[in-house]
Amino acid sequence: MAYFTFRVNLSNPLFPFVTELWGRSIVIAQYDQNFDRTTLNAPGVIVDKGVPQAYYMHNVLPTLQGYQSIGYVDGLPPDACSTTPNNTDFDQAFNLQDPNGNKFLFVPAAGKNYVFDASVGTWQASTFVPGVAATTLVTTAFVQGQTYIYYAGIGAFTYNSTTKAMDSVTLTGLDTSKVLGICSANGYMVAFSTVNVAWSSLLDPTDFTPDLTTGAGGASINDAKGNIKFCLPLSGGFVVYCDLNAVGARYSGNINFPFVFKEVPGSAGARSTLDVSYHSNLANHYVWDGNGLQSLTLQNTTQIYPEAADFLSGEVFEDFDEDTNSFTTQYLKVPPNVMLNVISARFLVISYGIAAPDFTHAIVYDLLLNRWGKLKITHRHCFQFTFPNLFGATTYGQLINTTYQQLSNTTYFQLGQAISTVDEFKHSFGFLQEDGDVQLVDFSYSELNSNGVILTGKYQLQRAQRIEHQVTEFDTIRDDVNKFEYYIIPTQDGKTMGKLTPPFLYKVSPRSRTYKQMINCYSFSCLMKGQFHLVNMNLTVTQGGYSE
């Protein structure tokens, strides 16, 4: 009997977002017309080559050599939500900063204005803003060291860290009832309505009275197709998103005409600010719009990741239940809700869900490794988490009213975050929950709280021949990990998954595990659950006879 041992493919950039959309695969190349090993990992190649690979995962992210399961840790103190018990109206998180360098977390929550101030240590509902609904557009602008908040048609506010209240701010020269929102660009505060934009004085960001000396002014957007929906900052200017297109506002350096407006070719209309990854300081926005997924700059657009765009518009929702070890598939009547963000200038996060306002999953594209991962966590917002900075540029005088009790639940790690004024790489991947809890993705290889699921296959040795599993060997599965499960899923027709079979754990060493089980089938897949960092996985199989 001939034994065949091969290394499992753990580095394919392809990832089908629905298991049923992955066709039959094969180990030994034959006469398949789409099979070409020479382009197996070529950048940008997104065709099915019939090669076995990972075709389902959640709470798993790619690494240079394979995949790792991830977990989540608390971003805020354990009692952060103690002052907002049973509240479930947290919607999206914004990072605020005042001129003293103090940082805060802010959640609009339909006008309740929740603020996490480190000097308080819990979420507090600040000054209520009347007339705000859950659908009211909320935007911010960071200008001259201060973050301004604007509720569409109502007005501008800043957070006062002394009084713990929202202070109303007057924007002179504007009819605030017609202003939809604000953003910042090149030292200006920009305000926009449905038909035009205005920019502030360079001396005073709240002064919009047109003046050639101060630089304040405004313009209508000739290239706008439809009404202006919102304006969002982008390196070198800002973007005006309209009903049917986007217009780039490029900074000119001319105080009389500081911005040059021109339609972005290939752009389409975006529905919401959640459809744009504008919180990062990249030279482009990632946008989910009428043309699919696009990378948009001030000058042009590029269609990107058609596999993800087709999935998001395909109206199929799939999930794996870890308790029952079973898949569920729903065929929707409308596409899922979508939200885009970029974290640490590296991870493009596309959150999605079928029951607004919650998102339940997120597909994650590593912009450096050019590979996909997937997360499963219910959340209201994904954002670049910056720990609310109590210290930073704060003086002892500003801490006079802060008690030791208020700091009692602050961990040393959080204290280190607070002292630091720089985000720590891979410690700022935040998910806001409905009750105000913030969960951070834990990338650590050493922690034991990760819990992922990954499915690889479908392994068939040759066309028209059955296969028999003999041995599976894993590297980098530590011997102190108790939370790891391995199953073989056979099929008898190449399509229908059979009963999950846990093979016999034959041998355990400090950094590897070996499983044995003779399973004769048409093809099989491998399911791994729990904590793992998959770098090398070897399968030993034999031919199982000819299939009918």
Secondary structure, 3 states (H helix, E strand, C coil): CCEEEEECCCCCCCCCCCHHHCCCCCCCCCCCCCCCHHHCCCCCCCCCCCCCEEEEEECEEECCCCEEECEEEECCCCCCCCCCCCCCCCCCCEEEECCCCCEEEEECCCCCCEEECCCCCCEEECCCCCCCCCCCCEEEEEECCEEEEEECCCEEEEEECCCCEEEEECCECCCCCCCCEEEEECCEEEEECCCEEEECCCCCCCECCCCCCCCCEEEECCCCCCCEEEEEEECCEEEEEECCCEEEEEECCCCCCCEEEEECCCCCCCCCHHHECCCCCCCCEEEEECCEEEEECCCCEEECCHHHHHHHHCCEEEEEECCCCEEEEEECCCCCEEEEEEECCCEEEEEEECECCEEEEEEEEECCCCEEEEEEEEECEEEECCCCCCCCCCCHHHHCCCCCHHHCCCCHHHHHHHHCCCCCCCCCEEEECCCCCEEEEECCCCCCCCCEEEEEEEECCCCCEEEEEEEEEEECCCCCCCCEEEEEEEECCCCCECCCECCEEEEEECCEEEEEEEEEECEEEEEEEECCEECCEEEEEEEEEECC
